[in-house]
């Protein structure tokens, strides 16, 4: 498979299936711990889909964003910012991303 910005949803759909298969075990992962779980799911997805133009997937994490960077062989970079919530809803007191921390 050739991964593009237009069909990246296929990679994420596969990763979501992998995550859903883990069931409630995922409830124990929050924040940076879930970033690693998602990174692993994306790596597995890319191998299952045999993405031929994938250069690498980086788990950046820390005080930088995005948390995960997908780099294609043509140097296209696709970023994933990972957020978790312990409740059904989302609320924030302010943004957590500053341009100066962008990778």
Buried (B, 14 or more C-beta within 10 A) or exposed (E): BEBEEEEBEBBBEBBBEBBEEEEEEBEEBEEEEBBBBBBBBBBEBBEBBEBEEBBEBBBBBEEBBBBBBBBBEEEEEBBBEBEBEEEEEEEEEEEEEEEEEEE
